[in-house]
Amino acid sequence: MNNEPNKNNNAAENGEPYVIEMRNITKMFPGIIANDNITLQLKRGEIHALLGENGAGKSTLMSVLFGLYQPEYGEIYKNGKKVTINDPNDANDLGIGMVHQHFKLVDVFTVLDNIILGVEPNTLGFLKKKDARRRVLELSESYGLNVDPDALVEDITVGMQQRTEILKMLYRDNEILIFDEPTAVLTPQEIGELMNIIRGLAREGKSILFISHKLNEIMEVADRCTVLRKGKYVGTVNIADTTKEELSNMMVGRNVKFSVDKTPSEPGETVLEVKNLTVKSKLHKKNAVNNVSLNVRRGEIVCIAGIDGNGQSEFVTALTGLEKAESGSAIILKGEDITKKSIRYKNTHGVSHIPEDRHKHGLILDYTLEQNLVLQRYFEPEFQNHKFIKFKNVREYSDRLIEKFDVRSGQGSLTPARAMSGGNQQKAIIARELDRKHDLLIAVQPTRGLDVGAIEFIHEQIVATRDAGAAVLLISLELDEVMSLSDRILVMYEGEITGELDPKETTIQELGLYMSGAKRQNEKGDDTNG
């Protein structure tokens, strides 16, 4: 293991200069040193993984390289020559592109307009959109990133937005590619395709920095891996010479369990009953959710599995009240029809919701952490008296959740949500939703963007929620999570439930067949061809 990079030599082993070398980078924010004297060396044509816990400083380091932040100390070299990167335009001029963890897209623009924004092809000032559209479609087909160039970003799924971000970078022909958690919202099939894309890009001579919490992906695709912990450099290893267990230990400083410990479920009374739920699609004439019925009982975790874009998102937004269900639909909570009830009514009557998009539906980014943690409870007697907020109680409550759920932030309860890492934003939402009294937990991609240590903890909390007598409806694209956490699996394909599976009696391969539509069950539960 190479625990200390050579800070005085900018040549790779073959005598060629490193295509990118970040030397002794230090970046500070109020109350925290995000990067503490970190050196990173990227060889030409290699896939170099950057691994670390949530808040370890990975995205900050890459944002320094991309010109979004300026370091307090340190230097950046490209091909052995010192460079200055004041902003992303400088980075692009140097051939550096970045797919961001939190998308940099304009919601009211089309996919095509987002991809070409800033590099619009034109002749004598006249926009040549037709040529750009043709190139985007060629890239989309070539790399298996199927997108609708004419769709508005605000109307497409999170997975589609991720693909748009990747196409933005490919469209610019960058030679140094930064992928910041690129697979966080992709399906297993899409992840496999992306891994092939990344390998192909490296074979073409492009140099790739790949941030991921997913050890399996790093072991599969990376050549080398640099590990950060709490803003400090831990070590750089050759992937061929290490194991997943060693990497996880370097990342969190302890051994991590990769399986979920849980006893068999003992389902009780029905908490959620959905009858004939139908939701219109914003993208096409077909219904996004078509006449779906299901139930979730106390003491069980029911998972809706499916490839992204098959109606899961619309199903959840209808359940929670973010979107309207069509007439004839019924959502029944503990025997009460709540189909037309307000979001607050559902929240105060036993529904907790971990949303798919933490920025759009989970947090108010310009509020502090403590304000976000009491968003759904500030009106309760514990936190207000005659409409005056009890700030001391709010602070004590926030501090308790921060400690319990290990939410890392530079200024504690006073940290603006926007200033936190994506993983810690997610942990804040999970802390708020799990701590509230609830009969039903709707968890959509609850471990998205979390490191292995945090995933282990969150899985334990979800199982504890089940064991405490709540009903859990899980929506996940992570097949390992689906198989290990679920008590019952419902597969959604093209807006319909096409199969009900027992995770103890099925395989990932069979589940994949249902998710792709190659297999489905009839009304009697018998298998048929899709």
C-alpha positions as CSV (number, residue, x, y, z in Angstrom):
1,M,0.0,0.0,0.0
2,N,1.3,3.5,-0.9
3,N,0.3,5.5,2.1
4,E,2.0,8.7,1.1
5,P,2.2,10.0,-2.4
6,N,5.5,11.4,-3.7
7,K,4.9,15.1,-3.3
8,N,8.1,16.2,-4.9
9,N,8.0,14.2,-8.1
10,N,5.4,14.9,-10.7
11,A,6.3,12.0,-13.0
12,A,4.3,8.8,-13.1
13,E,6.2,5.5,-13.0
14,N,6.8,5.4,-16.8
15,G,8.5,8.8,-16.7
16,E,5.5,10.6,-18.3
17,P,4.2,13.5,-16.2
18,Y,0.9,13.0,-14.3
19,V,-2.0,14.3,-16.5
20,I,-3.3,15.9,-13.3
21,E,-1.5,16.4,-10.0
22,M,-3.1,18.2,-7.1
23,R,-0.3,19.0,-4.5
24,N,-0.9,19.7,-0.9
25,I,-4.4,21.0,-1.4
26,T,-6.0,22.7,1.7
27,K,-9.6,24.0,1.6
28,M,-11.4,25.5,4.6
29,F,-15.0,26.4,5.3
30,P,-16.4,28.0,8.5
31,G,-15.8,25.5,11.3
32,I,-14.2,22.8,9.2
33,I,-11.1,21.9,7.2
34,A,-12.6,20.1,4.2
35,N,-9.3,19.2,2.6
36,D,-6.2,19.0,4.8
37,N,-3.0,19.0,2.8
38,I,-4.2,16.4,0.2
39,T,-2.1,15.3,-2.8
40,L,-3.7,13.4,-5.6
41,Q,-2.0,12.1,-8.7
42,L,-3.8,11.0,-11.9
43,K,-2.1,9.0,-14.6
44,R,-3.1,9.4,-18.3
45,G,-5.6,6.8,-19.3
46,E,-6.3,5.5,-15.8
47,I,-9.5,5.2,-13.9
48,H,-8.7,6.6,-10.4
49,A,-11.3,6.1,-7.7
50,L,-11.7,8.6,-4.9
51,L,-13.2,6.9,-1.8
52,G,-14.3,8.3,1.6
53,E,-17.1,8.7,4.1
54,N,-19.8,11.3,3.6
55,G,-18.2,14.6,4.4
56,A,-14.6,13.2,3.9
57,G,-13.8,16.0,1.4
58,K,-14.1,14.1,-1.9
59,S,-16.5,16.4,-3.7
60,T,-14.7,19.5,-2.3
61,L,-11.4,18.3,-3.7
62,M,-13.0,17.7,-7.1
63,S,-14.7,21.1,-7.0
64,V,-11.3,22.7,-6.4
65,L,-10.0,20.9,-9.5
66,F,-13.1,22.0,-11.5
67,G,-12.7,25.7,-10.4
68,L,-15.8,25.9,-8.2
69,Y,-13.6,26.5,-5.1
70,Q,-10.3,28.1,-4.6
71,P,-7.9,26.4,-2.2
72,E,-6.3,28.2,0.7
73,Y,-3.0,26.3,0.0
74,G,-1.7,24.0,-2.7
75,E,-1.0,23.8,-6.4
76,I,-2.5,22.0,-9.5
77,Y,-0.4,20.7,-12.3
78,K,-1.5,19.5,-15.7
79,N,1.0,17.4,-17.7
80,G,3.8,18.6,-15.3
81,K,3.0,22.3,-15.8
82,K,1.4,24.5,-13.1
83,V,-2.0,25.7,-14.0
84,T,-4.5,28.2,-12.5
85,I,-8.2,27.2,-12.4
86,N,-10.3,30.2,-11.3
87,D,-13.6,28.9,-12.5
88,P,-15.2,26.1,-14.5
89,N,-14.5,27.9,-17.8
90,D,-10.8,27.6,-17.1
91,A,-11.3,23.9,-16.3
92,N,-13.1,23.3,-19.5
93,D,-10.4,25.1,-21.4
94,L,-7.9,22.7,-19.9
95,G,-10.1,19.7,-21.0
96,I,-11.5,19.0,-17.5
97,G,-15.2,18.1,-17.3
98,M,-17.3,17.1,-14.3
99,V,-20.6,15.2,-13.8
100,H,-21.8,16.6,-10.5
101,Q,-23.5,14.7,-7.7
102,H,-26.1,17.4,-7.5
103,F,-27.2,18.2,-11.0
104,K,-26.3,21.6,-12.5
105,L,-29.4,21.7,-14.8
106,V,-31.9,24.4,-15.6
107,D,-35.3,22.9,-14.8
108,V,-37.3,24.9,-17.4
109,F,-34.9,24.2,-20.2
110,T,-35.1,21.1,-22.4
111,V,-32.5,18.3,-22.2
112,L,-30.9,19.5,-25.4
113,D,-30.7,23.1,-24.2
114,N,-29.0,22.0,-21.0
115,I,-26.5,19.9,-22.8
116,I,-25.4,22.6,-25.2
117,L,-25.7,25.5,-22.7
118,G,-22.6,27.6,-23.0
119,V,-21.2,25.9,-26.1
120,E,-24.2,26.5,-28.5
121,P,-23.2,25.8,-32.1
122,N,-23.9,28.8,-34.3
123,T,-23.1,30.5,-37.6
124,L,-22.9,34.3,-37.7
125,G,-24.8,34.3,-34.4
126,F,-27.6,32.1,-35.6
127,L,-28.1,29.0,-33.4
128,K,-27.7,25.7,-35.3
129,K,-29.8,23.5,-32.9
130,K,-30.5,20.9,-35.6
131,D,-26.8,19.9,-35.7
132,A,-26.5,19.9,-31.9
133,R,-29.6,17.7,-31.6
134,R,-28.2,15.2,-34.1
135,R,-24.9,15.0,-32.2
136,V,-26.6,14.6,-28.9
137,L,-28.7,11.8,-30.3
138,E,-25.6,10.1,-31.7
139,L,-23.8,10.3,-28.4
140,S,-26.9,9.1,-26.6
141,E,-27.2,6.1,-28.8
142,S,-23.4,5.4,-28.9
143,Y,-23.1,5.4,-25.1
144,G,-26.5,3.8,-24.2
145,L,-27.7,6.9,-22.5
146,N,-31.2,7.1,-23.9
147,V,-32.7,10.5,-23.4
148,D,-35.5,12.5,-25.0
149,P,-33.7,15.8,-26.1
150,D,-37.0,17.7,-26.3
151,A,-38.3,16.8,-22.8
152,L,-38.2,19.5,-20.1
153,V,-35.8,18.7,-17.3
154,E,-38.4,19.4,-14.7
155,D,-40.6,16.6,-16.2
156,I,-38.0,13.9,-16.4
157,T,-36.9,11.4,-13.7
158,V,-33.8,11.7,-11.6
159,G,-32.1,9.0,-13.5
160,M,-32.7,10.8,-16.8
161,Q,-31.3,14.0,-15.3
162,Q,-28.1,12.0,-14.4
163,R,-27.8,10.9,-18.0
164,T,-28.2,14.5,-19.2
165,E,-25.3,15.5,-17.0
166,I,-23.1,12.7,-18.5
167,L,-24.0,13.8,-22.0
168,K,-23.1,17.4,-21.2
169,M,-19.6,16.3,-20.5
170,L,-19.3,14.0,-23.5
171,Y,-20.6,16.7,-25.7
172,R,-17.7,18.9,-24.8
173,D,-15.0,16.3,-25.6
174,N,-13.2,16.7,-22.3
175,E,-10.1,14.6,-21.8
176,I,-10.1,14.6,-18.0
177,L,-13.4,13.4,-16.7
178,I,-14.6,13.7,-13.1
179,F,-17.6,11.5,-12.2
180,D,-19.0,12.5,-8.8
181,E,-21.2,9.6,-7.6
182,P,-22.4,9.0,-11.2
183,T,-24.3,5.8,-10.4
184,A,-26.2,7.0,-7.4
185,V,-29.5,7.1,-9.3
186,L,-28.9,4.6,-12.0
187,T,-30.5,1.1,-12.3
188,P,-28.2,-2.0,-12.2
189,Q,-28.5,-2.3,-15.9
190,E,-27.6,1.3,-16.5
191,I,-24.7,1.0,-14.0
192,G,-23.3,-1.9,-16.0
193,E,-23.6,0.1,-19.2
194,L,-21.9,3.1,-17.5
195,M,-19.0,0.9,-16.3
196,N,-18.5,-0.2,-19.9
197,I,-18.6,3.5,-21.1
198,I,-16.0,4.5,-18.5
199,R,-13.7,1.6,-19.5
200,G,-14.1,2.6,-23.1
201,L,-13.3,6.2,-22.4
202,A,-10.1,5.2,-20.6
203,R,-9.1,3.0,-23.5
204,E,-9.5,6.0,-25.7
205,G,-6.9,7.8,-23.6
206,K,-9.2,9.8,-21.4
207,S,-8.2,10.1,-17.7
208,I,-11.0,9.5,-15.2
209,L,-11.5,10.5,-11.6
210,F,-14.4,8.4,-10.2
211,I,-16.0,9.3,-6.9
212,S,-18.1,6.5,-5.5
213,H,-19.2,5.0,-2.2
214,K,-20.0,1.7,-3.9
215,L,-17.0,-0.6,-3.2
216,N,-18.2,-3.2,-5.8
217,E,-18.1,-0.5,-8.5
218,I,-14.6,0.6,-7.5
219,M,-13.3,-3.0,-7.4
220,E,-14.8,-3.6,-10.8
221,V,-13.7,-0.5,-12.8
222,A,-10.9,1.4,-11.1
223,D,-7.1,0.9,-11.6
224,R,-6.1,2.8,-8.4
225,C,-8.0,4.2,-5.4
226,T,-7.2,7.1,-3.1
227,V,-9.0,7.1,0.3
228,L,-9.8,10.2,2.3
229,R,-11.1,10.3,5.9
230,K,-12.4,13.4,7.7
231,G,-10.6,15.6,5.2
232,K,-7.2,13.9,5.4
233,Y,-5.3,11.6,3.0
234,V,-5.3,8.0,4.2
235,G,-3.6,6.1,1.3
236,T,-3.5,5.2,-2.4
237,V,-3.8,1.5,-3.4
238,N,-3.7,-0.5,-6.5
239,I,-7.1,-2.2,-6.9
240,A,-5.5,-5.4,-8.0
241,D,-3.7,-5.6,-4.7
242,T,-6.6,-4.9,-2.3
243,T,-10.0,-6.1,-1.2
244,K,-13.4,-4.6,-0.6
245,E,-13.0,-5.2,3.2
246,E,-9.6,-3.4,3.2
247,L,-11.0,-0.4,1.4
248,S,-14.0,-0.1,3.8
249,N,-11.6,-0.3,6.8
250,M,-9.5,2.4,5.3
251,M,-12.6,4.5,4.7
252,V,-14.3,4.3,8.0
253,G,-11.6,3.1,10.3
254,R,-13.4,-0.1,11.3
255,N,-14.8,-3.3,9.9
256,V,-18.2,-3.0,8.2
257,K,-20.9,-5.6,7.8
258,F,-22.1,-5.9,4.3
259,S,-25.3,-7.9,5.1
260,V,-28.5,-6.8,6.9
261,D,-29.2,-8.5,10.2
262,K,-32.9,-9.0,10.7
263,T,-35.3,-11.5,12.1
264,P,-38.2,-12.9,10.0
265,S,-41.1,-10.4,9.8
266,E,-44.3,-10.8,11.7
267,P,-46.8,-8.8,9.8
268,G,-49.8,-7.3,11.7
269,E,-52.7,-5.2,10.7
270,T,-52.8,-3.4,7.4
271,V,-51.5,0.2,7.7
272,L,-51.5,1.3,4.0
273,E,-54.0,0.1,1.5
274,V,-53.9,1.4,-2.1
275,K,-56.8,0.7,-4.4
276,N,-56.8,1.3,-8.2
277,L,-54.3,4.1,-8.0
278,T,-53.8,5.8,-11.4
279,V,-51.6,8.8,-12.1
280,K,-51.2,10.5,-15.4
281,S,-47.8,10.9,-17.0
282,K,-46.3,14.3,-17.8
283,L,-44.2,12.9,-20.6
284,H,-46.6,10.8,-22.7
285,K,-50.3,9.9,-23.1
286,K,-50.0,6.6,-21.2
287,N,-50.6,6.6,-17.5
288,A,-47.5,6.7,-15.4
289,V,-49.2,4.5,-12.8
290,N,-52.1,2.4,-14.0
291,N,-54.7,0.9,-11.7
292,V,-52.2,-0.2,-9.0
293,S,-53.5,-1.9,-5.8
294,L,-51.3,-3.1,-2.9
295,N,-51.1,-3.1,0.9
296,V,-48.4,-2.8,3.5
297,R,-48.8,-4.2,7.0
298,R,-47.3,-3.4,10.4
299,G,-44.0,-5.2,11.0
300,E,-43.0,-5.7,7.3
301,I,-40.8,-4.0,4.7
302,V,-42.4,-4.1,1.3
303,C,-40.2,-3.0,-1.5
304,I,-41.3,-1.7,-4.9
305,A,-38.5,-2.7,-7.3
306,G,-38.2,-1.6,-10.9
307,I,-36.1,0.1,-13.5
308,D,-36.1,3.9,-13.0
309,G,-38.9,5.6,-14.9
310,N,-41.5,2.8,-14.6
311,G,-43.9,4.8,-12.4
312,Q,-42.3,4.4,-9.0
313,S,-41.7,8.2,-8.6
314,E,-45.3,9.1,-9.7
315,F,-46.7,6.4,-7.4
316,V,-44.9,7.9,-4.4
317,T,-45.8,11.5,-5.2
318,A,-49.4,10.5,-5.4
319,L,-49.2,8.7,-2.0
320,T,-47.6,11.6,-0.3
321,G,-49.8,14.3,-1.9
322,L,-47.1,15.9,-4.1
323,E,-49.2,15.0,-7.1
324,K,-52.9,14.3,-7.6
325,A,-54.2,10.9,-8.2
326,E,-56.9,10.3,-10.8
327,S,-60.5,9.9,-9.8
328,G,-61.4,6.3,-8.7
329,S,-58.1,6.0,-6.8
330,A,-58.1,5.4,-3.1
331,I,-55.2,5.7,-0.5
332,I,-56.3,4.3,2.9
333,L,-54.2,4.8,6.0
334,K,-55.2,2.9,9.1
335,G,-58.7,2.6,7.7
336,E,-59.1,6.3,6.7
337,D,-59.3,7.5,3.2
338,I,-56.5,10.1,2.9
339,T,-56.5,10.4,-0.9
340,K,-57.5,14.1,-0.9
341,K,-55.9,15.0,2.4
342,S,-53.2,17.7,2.6
343,I,-49.5,16.8,2.9
344,R,-49.4,18.2,6.5
345,Y,-52.4,16.1,7.4
346,K,-50.6,13.0,6.2
347,N,-47.5,13.9,8.0
348,T,-49.3,14.6,11.3
349,H,-51.3,11.4,11.0
350,G,-48.5,8.9,10.8
351,V,-46.7,9.2,7.4
352,S,-43.0,9.8,7.2
353,H,-41.4,10.2,3.8
354,I,-37.7,10.1,2.7
355,P,-38.0,11.6,-0.8
356,E,-36.2,10.7,-3.9
357,D,-34.9,14.2,-4.6
358,R,-33.5,15.6,-1.4
359,H,-33.0,19.1,-2.8
360,K,-36.4,19.5,-4.3
361,H,-38.6,17.8,-1.8
362,G,-36.4,17.0,1.3
363,L,-34.7,20.2,2.4
364,I,-34.9,24.0,2.2
365,L,-31.3,24.5,1.3
366,D,-31.0,28.1,2.6
367,Y,-32.4,27.1,6.0
368,T,-30.1,25.9,8.8
369,L,-29.8,22.3,9.7
370,E,-31.9,22.8,12.9
371,Q,-34.6,24.6,10.9
372,N,-34.8,21.7,8.5
373,L,-34.9,19.1,11.3
374,V,-38.1,20.7,12.8
375,L,-39.8,21.6,9.4
376,Q,-42.7,19.2,10.1
377,R,-42.8,19.7,13.9
378,Y,-42.2,23.4,14.6
379,F,-45.9,24.0,15.3
380,E,-46.0,21.3,18.0
381,P,-46.2,22.4,21.7
382,E,-42.6,21.1,22.3
383,F,-41.3,23.7,19.8
384,Q,-43.7,26.7,20.1
385,N,-45.7,28.5,22.6
386,H,-48.5,30.9,21.4
387,K,-46.8,30.9,17.9
388,F,-43.4,31.8,19.3
389,I,-40.6,29.3,18.6
390,K,-38.9,27.8,21.6
391,F,-35.4,28.1,20.1
392,K,-33.7,26.4,23.0
393,N,-35.8,23.3,22.5
394,V,-35.2,23.4,18.8
395,R,-31.4,23.5,19.3
396,E,-31.4,20.7,21.9
397,Y,-33.6,18.5,19.6
398,S,-31.3,19.3,16.6
399,D,-28.1,18.6,18.5
400,R,-29.5,15.2,19.7
401,L,-30.4,14.1,16.1
402,I,-27.1,15.3,14.8
403,E,-25.3,13.1,17.3
404,K,-27.5,10.1,17.0
405,F,-27.4,10.0,13.2
406,D,-23.8,11.2,12.9
407,V,-24.7,14.2,10.7
408,R,-21.4,15.9,10.0
409,S,-21.5,19.7,9.5
410,G,-19.0,22.5,10.1
411,Q,-21.2,24.6,12.3
412,G,-23.5,22.0,13.9
413,S,-27.1,23.0,14.1
414,L,-26.4,26.4,12.6
415,T,-24.9,25.0,9.4
416,P,-26.8,26.0,6.2
417,A,-28.1,22.8,4.6
418,R,-26.6,24.0,1.3
419,A,-23.1,23.9,2.8
420,M,-23.3,20.2,3.8
421,S,-22.2,17.2,1.7
422,G,-24.9,15.3,-0.2
423,G,-24.6,12.3,2.1
424,N,-25.0,14.4,5.2
425,Q,-28.0,16.1,3.7
426,Q,-29.5,12.7,3.2
427,K,-28.7,11.7,6.8
428,A,-30.4,14.8,8.1
429,I,-33.6,13.9,6.2
430,I,-33.5,10.4,7.5
431,A,-32.9,11.6,11.0
432,R,-36.0,13.9,10.8
433,E,-38.3,11.3,9.3
434,L,-37.3,8.3,11.4
435,D,-37.4,10.3,14.7
436,R,-41.0,11.5,14.1
437,K,-43.8,9.2,15.4
438,H,-45.1,7.3,12.4
439,D,-47.1,4.3,11.4
440,L,-45.9,4.3,7.8
441,L,-42.4,5.0,6.5
442,I,-42.1,5.7,2.8
443,A,-38.4,5.4,2.0
444,V,-37.3,6.3,-1.6
445,Q,-33.7,5.5,-2.3
446,P,-32.9,6.0,1.4
447,T,-29.2,5.2,1.1
448,R,-28.5,7.1,-2.1
449,G,-25.1,8.7,-1.9
450,L,-24.3,7.2,1.5
451,D,-21.0,5.4,2.4
452,V,-20.9,1.8,3.6
453,G,-20.8,2.8,7.2
454,A,-23.8,5.0,6.9
455,I,-25.7,2.5,4.9
456,E,-25.1,-0.1,7.6
457,F,-26.5,2.3,10.2
458,I,-29.6,3.3,8.1
459,H,-30.5,-0.3,7.3
460,E,-30.4,-1.0,11.0
461,Q,-32.7,2.0,11.7
462,I,-35.2,0.9,9.0
463,V,-35.3,-2.7,10.4
464,A,-35.8,-1.2,13.9
465,T,-38.7,0.9,12.6
466,R,-40.2,-2.3,11.2
467,D,-39.6,-4.2,14.5
468,A,-41.2,-1.3,16.4
469,G,-44.5,-2.0,14.6
470,A,-44.4,0.5,11.7
471,A,-45.1,-0.4,8.1
472,V,-42.3,0.3,5.7
473,L,-42.7,0.9,2.0
474,L,-39.2,0.9,0.4
475,I,-38.5,2.1,-3.2
476,S,-35.0,1.2,-4.2
477,L,-33.0,0.7,-7.4
478,E,-30.2,-1.1,-5.5
479,L,-30.8,-4.8,-6.1
480,D,-28.6,-5.8,-3.1
481,E,-30.6,-3.5,-0.9
482,V,-33.9,-4.8,-2.3
483,M,-32.9,-8.4,-1.7
484,S,-31.4,-8.0,1.8
485,L,-33.8,-5.5,3.3
486,S,-37.2,-6.5,2.0
487,D,-39.7,-8.9,3.4
488,R,-41.8,-8.7,0.3
489,I,-40.9,-7.5,-3.2
490,L,-43.4,-5.9,-5.6
491,V,-42.1,-5.3,-9.1
492,M,-43.4,-2.3,-11.0
493,Y,-43.1,-2.3,-14.8
494,E,-44.6,0.4,-17.1
495,G,-46.8,1.6,-14.2
496,E,-48.2,-1.7,-13.2
497,I,-47.4,-4.3,-10.5
498,T,-46.2,-7.3,-12.5
499,G,-45.0,-9.6,-9.8
500,E,-44.9,-10.3,-6.1
501,L,-41.7,-12.1,-4.9
502,D,-40.3,-13.5,-1.7
503,P,-36.7,-12.4,-1.4
504,K,-35.8,-15.7,0.4
505,E,-37.1,-17.7,-2.6
506,T,-36.0,-15.6,-5.6
507,T,-32.7,-14.6,-7.2
508,I,-31.4,-11.3,-8.5
509,Q,-31.5,-12.8,-12.0
510,E,-35.2,-13.6,-11.7
511,L,-35.9,-10.2,-10.2
512,G,-34.1,-8.6,-13.2
513,L,-36.4,-10.5,-15.6
514,Y,-39.4,-9.1,-13.9
515,M,-38.0,-5.6,-13.8
516,S,-37.2,-5.7,-17.6
517,G,-40.7,-6.9,-18.4
518,A,-39.5,-10.3,-19.7
519,K,-41.5,-12.0,-17.0
520,R,-44.7,-11.2,-15.2
521,Q,-47.4,-12.9,-13.0
522,N,-51.0,-13.1,-13.9
523,E,-53.8,-12.4,-11.4
524,K,-53.4,-15.9,-9.9
525,G,-49.8,-15.3,-9.2
526,D,-48.6,-17.7,-11.9
527,D,-45.6,-16.7,-14.1
528,T,-46.1,-15.7,-17.7
529,N,-43.8,-14.4,-20.4
530,G,-43.7,-10.6,-20.6
